[in-house]
Amino acid sequence: MTTRLILFDIDGTLIRTGGAGVRAFARVAERLYGIRDGTRGIRFHGRTDGSIVQEFLQAHGLPDSDAERRHFLDAYVFLLDDELHRQPGELCPGIAGLMGTLPEISQPPVLGLLTGNIRLGAGLKLAAHGLAASFVLGAFGDDHLDRNALARIALERGSRHLGRPLSGEEVVVVGDTRADVECARAIGARCLAVATGGETLQELLEHSPAEAAESLEGWGWDRLMNAGRPAPRAVDWEDLYQARDTRWDHGEAAPALQDFLSAWPGEWPRQGTVVVPGCGRGHDARAWALAGFDVLGLDLAPTAVAEARSMTTGAPAHLRFLQGDFLKDPPVAPVDWLFEHTLFCAISPEHRDAYVRSAAGWVRPGGHLLAVHYLQPADAGGPPYGVTVDEVLRRFGADFELVRHGSSRSFASRAGRERLFLWRRRIS
Ligand SMILES: [Mg+2]
């Protein structure tokens, strides 16, 4: 089930205010009740503002009522605002990158807040970091004293927003404390616990979150939406080759590559080194070798490599095939060209960052990546997994400069679904 709602905790997950809230609480205790150090000994992490006030009032023998807590929190909001102006704190690692890329994803999840902060306090903290407009709904400390109840309220509001009942499986809760892990569990959601706030990774893991990470540094939305899900069943390419179930193999080089090589663009020398990852039985690699290039074909499946070698009798000597894992193995040597045909679409989205890293590692600065991608807007759980032009441009654009892209000739069964992308590896 696709993740439709992601609920973020605030303190220690999105931002670190450096104790602005704790200082504001202490100032209220002193201002309203003349109690210095009134919050000493009170635990703040992962709790609702109301429950913190309740503990303070009870610890000092003060009358505890809804009205009294409201009175406290009204004063708190003003002092919090003051504290945040003096010292706004910082975004947690990875948050800026994550928020910046939300508009680029094709089916963005709804972003909500699940926080013990009262609504006004949450708004002030987020506004101090330009995040106030990023969240369309939330459950807050003034909705309930109990965080698990807040999770149920957030789920209800998410359902109302989407116009249908959401199940917990469609929800990811991101938080930095055991309280976040527990409230996610209370609604059957997956919790991604991040050690950027109250607790260490080790402490968080003791509470069995669906997934845990040191921080969100380097995380993209695909990975976040799939947090805590088992990796999709890996395709056993070797089994498929042994069973000769290789429907993708048309017995010849990709038509787009045949055209590219026969109308070789004059601006580059018609020589150099080429790697073809996911080369299968080697049709594309042989086409490059016959055109005069020094070629290495790589494939995960030993049977594919063996068949590629046996089909290569009579082909030029400067063609080799190796069994290897393009996502994991380091490059043998930087190459002038990397060619791939319908490999990227066979890589599940959570491994695509690794794919782009590998491609950038193989191609020398100024060298070229020539890719024929199979486009499929909807992701049916692959392979082939969903690929869109936008995604290709976004993922490869950082390391490669686009030379051109456009439709290309395909096997009949894929007509109109393939697109050729020519990239130049950026120099730095
Ligand atoms: Mg927190």
Boltz pocket constraint, residues with backbone or C-beta under 6 A from the ligand:
constraints:
  - pocket:
      binder: B
      contacts: [[A, 9], [A, 10], [A, 11], [A, 12], [A, 13], [A, 45], [A, 46], [A, 175], [A, 176], [A, 177], [A, 197], [A, 198]]
      max_distance: 6.0
